[in-house]
Amino acid sequence: MSKFHTSVLASAALAGLLAGVALEQACAAPPAGAETPQQATPQGEDPPGADEGAEAAPPTGDEGIHTEVPNPNAGPRDEIIPPSELPGGQNAEPK
């Protein structure tokens, strides 16, 4: 096949491919005049009328519960083992 025929065939294939993609996009597009979705309420703001008909949260029942918090300073400080030296530090030994 000559160069001319090859280029014509490649051009026709490319045109067919582009036409198919354009047709697919046209079918996937929403119809003209379709309603646009409403915008979401900005973060930190309630939509208008959101408090109408809202019920109060039920009581949790934990008002009378009191617990003891452990003492974070309990125990002698001399029982804490210091971290070992990292390789290459002052106490590093040659291998």
Buried (B, 14 or more C-beta within 10 A) or exposed (E): EEEEEEEEEEEEEEEEEEEEEEEEEEEEEEEEEEEEEEEEEEEEEEEEEEEEEEEEEEEEEEEEEEEEEEEEEEEEEEEEEEEEEEEEEEEEEEE
